[in-house]
Amino acid sequence: MVVSPDMQSLHSLKALILATLLLACSLVNHAAAPPVPAQLTDEQFWQLSSESSEQDRYFRSDNLLSNELNFQYVIPELLKTAQQGRVYMGVGPEQNFTYIAAIKPAMAFIVDIRHGNLDVHLMYKALFEMSATRAEFVSRLFSRKQPAGLSARSTATELFTAYLKVEPSAELFATNLKAVVDHLKTKHKFPLSAGDEEGIEWAMSNYYRYGPSINYNSSDTSAAPPIVGADGGRRGGGGNFVTYADLMMADDGARQERSYLANDENFTFLKNLETRNLLVPVVGDFGGPKAIREVGKYLKSNGAMVSTFYLSNVENYLNTDGKTEAFLSNVATLPIDESSRFIRTGGNRGFGGGGGGGGMNSTQLGNMLEETRGYRGR
């Protein structure tokens, strides 16, 4: 059979179209591939947390809540650069939730030198999963009966103004504490140690005792139980008396309230992330040999990228302890690019840079790739 030139051209055209379609499908499938698992099993969650962790170490404060009232101020600028659907890293307690709600990562790791912070995040995990609404979540967190009149449309101000008027309930505290521990041990089958259970009870007892008026220094009073999850010591957080209610009712400096309890969308995003076991607490020293590097190995094995790393004022301690270079070398092992950003609190404006003043209410962004460029391969 003789094939005409026109037939040859037609066959060539069909082959080209087919190849183009196959390539397009391949690209679409590649683009749609998630950078991290859609969820972790309970076993994977516990293993990832445990195997990434280091031995906890002494820290001078327990940090049951932030004392950074203006920490939302960097969010509008951050959203111009940091990409959603990537991985968030941070340190400390609840302020991470507000950043996560804004950036909407696919996964989050909270790395903190205090084992007590891991226990706090396990407590929060259970509370998110067990609570259907923001009002129910706040009721469980502070062991206060839910006031009437709150709805899905309630603002953070309405929510906390109502709860500030409610007395604590010892009965509700006992019920909530048992429910949290049972949820972690029975539903998830996490092998909590006696220290973990004690740490969760200690944290919840402080939220119960002080309610939405709890501040950074509350647990330093003689009425507070001793610190759990750290190598002794009492806290000394200065004279900052910003309360939990203040933090939740704050805005980003442009009158947009962005706290994780500001609206149902923010709360639901965190609840979903926690339910899929994708917010992983890790015990680790920023300048230590293991935690950050293990997180980096895991992320690289999944083709993931870090969008944001919230540092609070940890760089001040790193500088004092001579661990700045070790930390930057650790961060250099993370998968980052030009859009990846540090969020830092305090006077310093970059590792190795000069001070900028402003104290705990001064928050800045830093380019992670630029600041770690000289530390590759260390």
C-alpha positions in Angstrom: 0.0 0.0 0.0 1.4 3.4 -1.0 0.9 6.2 1.5 0.4 9.6 0.1 2.3 12.6 1.4 -1.0 14.0 2.7 -1.7 10.8 4.6 1.8 10.9 6.1 1.2 14.5 7.2 -2.1 13.5 8.8 -0.4 10.6 10.7 2.4 12.9 11.8 -0.1 15.5 13.0 -2.1 12.9 15.0 1.1 11.6 16.6 2.1 15.1 17.6 -1.4 15.8 19.1 -1.2 12.6 21.0 2.2 13.3 22.3 1.2 16.8 23.4 -1.9 15.5 25.2 0.2 12.9 27.0 2.8 15.5 28.0 0.0 17.8 29.2 -1.5 15.0 31.3 1.9 14.3 32.8 2.4 17.9 33.7 -1.0 18.2 35.2 -0.5 15.1 37.3 2.9 16.3 38.4 1.5 19.7 39.4 -1.3 18.0 41.3 1.0 15.7 43.2 0.9 16.8 46.9 4.3 17.9 48.4 3.5 16.0 51.6 1.1 13.2 52.4 -2.6 14.1 52.5 -2.6 12.7 56.1 -0.4 10.7 58.4 -1.5 7.6 60.3 -1.3 7.8 64.1 1.8 5.6 64.0 3.5 7.8 61.3 2.7 11.0 63.3 4.2 9.6 66.6 7.2 8.1 64.8 7.9 11.3 62.9 7.7 13.4 66.1 9.7 11.0 68.2 12.4 10.2 65.7 12.9 13.9 64.8 13.2 14.9 68.5 16.2 15.5 70.6 16.6 15.4 74.4 14.7 18.4 75.9 16.8 21.0 77.7 16.4 23.7 80.3 14.7 27.0 79.2 13.9 29.8 81.5 10.2 30.1 80.7 7.3 27.7 80.0 5.6 29.9 77.4 2.0 28.8 77.8 1.0 31.6 75.5 2.7 34.4 73.5 3.5 37.8 74.8 3.9 39.3 71.3 0.7 41.5 70.9 1.7 42.8 67.5 2.9 39.5 65.9 0.1 39.7 63.3 1.6 42.9 61.8 3.9 41.1 59.4 1.1 38.9 57.9 0.1 41.2 55.1 3.7 41.5 53.9 4.3 37.8 54.5 1.4 36.8 52.3 2.9 38.7 49.4 5.9 36.4 49.4 5.4 33.1 51.3 3.6 30.5 49.2 0.6 28.6 50.4 0.4 24.8 50.3 4.0 24.4 51.4 5.4 23.7 54.9 5.4 25.9 58.0 7.9 25.7 60.8 7.7 27.5 64.1 8.4 27.5 67.8 6.3 28.0 70.9 2.5 27.7 71.5 -0.6 29.3 70.0 0.8 32.1 67.9 1.8 29.5 65.4 -1.9 28.7 64.8 -2.5 32.3 63.7 0.4 32.2 61.2 -0.7 28.8 60.0 -4.3 30.0 59.5 -2.9 32.9 57.4 -0.3 31.0 55.3 -2.4 27.8 54.9 0.5 25.3 54.6 0.1 21.7 53.7 1.9 20.6 56.8 3.5 22.2 59.9 6.3 21.3 62.3 6.7 23.0 65.7 10.3 22.6 67.0 10.8 23.7 70.6 13.6 22.9 73.1 11.0 22.2 75.9 9.2 18.9 76.0 6.5 20.8 77.8 5.7 22.6 74.5 5.2 19.2 72.8 2.7 18.3 75.6 0.9 21.6 75.1 0.5 20.9 71.4 -0.8 17.4 72.0 -3.4 19.0 74.3 -4.3 21.5 71.5 -4.5 18.6 69.0 -7.1 16.8 71.1 -9.1 20.0 71.7 -9.2 20.9 68.0 -10.3 17.4 67.1 -13.0 17.2 69.8 -14.5 20.6 69.3 -17.0 21.3 66.5 -17.0 25.1 67.0 -14.8 27.9 68.2 -17.1 28.4 71.2 -16.8 24.8 72.2 -13.1 24.9 71.8 -12.7 27.9 74.1 -15.0 26.2 76.6 -12.8 23.2 76.7 -9.5 25.1 76.7 -10.5 27.3 79.7 -13.0 24.9 81.5 -15.8 27.5 81.3 -19.4 26.6 80.4 -20.4 28.0 77.0 -22.3 31.3 77.2 -25.5 31.7 75.3 -25.7 33.8 72.2 -22.5 32.7 70.4 -22.6 31.6 66.8 -20.5 30.9 63.8 -20.7 34.6 63.0 -19.4 35.7 66.4 -16.2 37.8 66.2 -13.2 37.1 68.4 -14.1 40.1 70.5 -17.7 38.8 71.0 -16.4 35.3 71.8 -13.8 36.4 74.4 -15.9 39.2 75.9 -18.5 36.6 76.7 -16.1 34.0 78.1 -14.3 36.6 80.3 -17.5 36.9 82.3 -17.8 33.1 82.9 -16.5 31.5 86.1 -14.3 28.4 85.9 -15.8 25.0 86.5 -13.8 22.4 88.5 -16.1 19.7 87.3 -15.6 20.8 83.6 -11.9 20.9 84.1 -11.8 17.3 85.4 -14.1 16.2 82.5 -12.0 18.0 79.9 -8.7 16.7 81.2 -9.9 13.1 81.2 -11.3 13.6 77.7 -8.1 15.0 76.3 -5.9 12.2 77.7 -8.4 9.5 76.7 -8.6 11.0 73.2 -4.8 10.9 72.7 -4.3 7.5 74.3 -7.5 5.7 73.1 -8.4 7.2 69.8 -4.9 7.8 68.6 -3.2 5.2 70.7 -0.3 7.5 71.4 2.1 6.0 74.0 2.0 9.0 76.3 4.5 8.8 79.2 3.6 9.7 82.7 5.5 12.9 82.1 3.4 13.7 79.1 0.2 13.2 81.1 1.6 15.4 83.9 2.6 18.1 81.4 -0.9 18.1 79.8 -2.5 18.4 83.2 -0.2 21.2 84.3 -1.0 23.2 81.1 -4.7 22.7 81.4 -4.7 23.5 85.1 -3.2 26.9 84.3 -5.7 27.7 81.5 -8.4 26.6 83.9 -7.1 28.7 86.8 -6.6 32.0 84.9 -9.0 31.6 82.0 -8.8 34.0 79.0 -7.0 36.4 81.3 -4.0 34.2 81.5 -0.8 36.0 80.5 2.8 35.1 79.9 3.7 35.5 83.5 0.7 33.9 85.2 2.3 30.5 85.9 5.1 32.3 87.8 2.9 33.0 90.7 3.1 31.0 93.9 -0.4 29.6 93.2 0.9 27.9 90.0 2.2 24.4 89.9 5.9 23.8 89.1 7.1 23.8 85.5 6.8 20.4 83.8 8.9 19.3 80.8 12.0 21.3 81.6 15.1 20.7 83.7 13.9 22.7 86.7 13.8 26.4 87.2 11.1 29.1 87.4 10.1 31.3 84.7 11.0 35.0 84.3 9.2 36.5 81.4 9.4 40.2 82.3 6.5 42.5 82.9 4.5 41.8 79.8 0.8 41.2 80.8 -0.8 40.6 77.4 -3.6 38.1 77.9 -4.8 35.3 75.8 -8.0 37.3 75.1 -5.9 40.3 74.0 -4.0 38.1 71.5 -7.2 36.6 70.0 -8.9 40.0 69.7 -5.8 41.7 68.1 -5.5 42.6 64.5 -2.8 43.0 61.8 -2.4 46.7 62.2 -4.7 47.3 59.3 -7.9 46.4 61.3 -8.1 42.9 59.9 -8.4 40.3 62.7 -6.3 37.3 61.8 -6.1 35.2 65.0 -6.8 31.5 64.7 -10.1 32.1 66.6 -11.1 35.3 64.6 -13.5 33.3 62.4 -14.7 29.9 61.5 -12.5 29.6 58.4 -9.3 29.9 60.5 -10.5 27.5 63.1 -11.7 25.0 60.6 -8.3 25.0 58.7 -6.4 24.2 62.0 -9.0 21.6 63.0 -8.6 19.9 59.6 -4.8 20.0 59.7 -4.7 18.5 63.2 -7.3 15.9 62.4 -5.1 14.7 59.5 -2.0 14.5 61.9 -0.2 17.2 59.8 0.8 19.5 62.6 3.8 17.7 64.2 5.4 18.9 67.4 9.1 18.1 67.8 11.5 18.6 70.8 14.7 20.2 69.5 17.3 22.8 70.1 17.6 25.2 67.1 21.3 24.9 67.3 21.3 21.2 68.1 22.5 18.4 65.9 19.3 16.6 65.0 15.8 18.1 65.0 15.8 20.6 62.2 18.0 18.4 60.0 15.7 15.4 60.5 12.7 17.6 59.5 14.7 18.7 56.5 15.4 15.1 55.4 11.8 14.2 55.7 10.6 17.2 53.7 13.2 16.6 50.9 12.1 12.9 50.7 8.6 14.2 49.9 9.7 16.9 47.6 8.3 19.6 49.9 9.4 23.2 50.4 9.4 25.4 53.5 7.5 28.6 53.2 8.0 30.1 56.6 10.0 29.6 59.8 8.7 31.5 62.8 11.6 32.1 65.3 10.1 34.3 67.9 13.1 35.8 69.7 15.1 32.5 69.8 18.0 34.1 67.8 18.8 36.2 70.9 19.5 33.0 72.9 21.4 31.4 70.0 23.6 34.5 69.9 24.2 34.3 73.6 25.0 30.6 73.6 27.2 30.8 70.5 24.9 28.6 68.4 24.0 31.0 65.6 26.2 29.4 63.0 25.0 25.9 64.0 21.4 27.0 63.6 22.0 28.6 60.2 23.8 25.4 59.1 20.8 23.5 60.2 18.4 25.7 58.3 20.6 25.5 55.2 19.7 21.8 55.1 16.0 22.6 54.7 14.3 22.8 51.3 14.0 26.5 50.8 13.9 29.1 48.0 13.8 32.8 47.4 10.3 33.1 48.7 11.0 31.3 52.1 10.8 33.7 55.0 11.9 33.9 58.6 9.6 35.6 61.1 11.5 37.0 64.0 10.6 39.0 67.1 12.8 41.4 69.0 15.5 43.9 68.1 17.7 41.9 65.7 17.1 42.2 62.0 18.9 39.2 60.8 21.6 36.8 61.9 24.8 38.5 62.1 23.1 41.9 61.6 22.7 44.9 63.9 19.9 45.5 66.3 16.8 47.4 65.4 15.1 48.0 68.8 11.4 47.4 69.4 11.4 44.6 71.9 8.8 41.8 71.9 6.3 43.9 69.9 8.7 44.3 67.0 8.3 41.6 64.4 10.2 41.4 61.1 10.7 39.1 58.1 13.9 37.7 56.8 15.0 36.0 53.6 15.9 32.4 54.6 17.8 31.6 51.5 19.9 34.8 51.6 20.7 34.5 55.3 21.8 30.9 55.0 23.6 31.1 51.7 27.1 30.8 53.2 26.2 27.8 55.3 25.4 25.2 52.6 27.0 21.9 53.2 28.0 22.5 56.8 
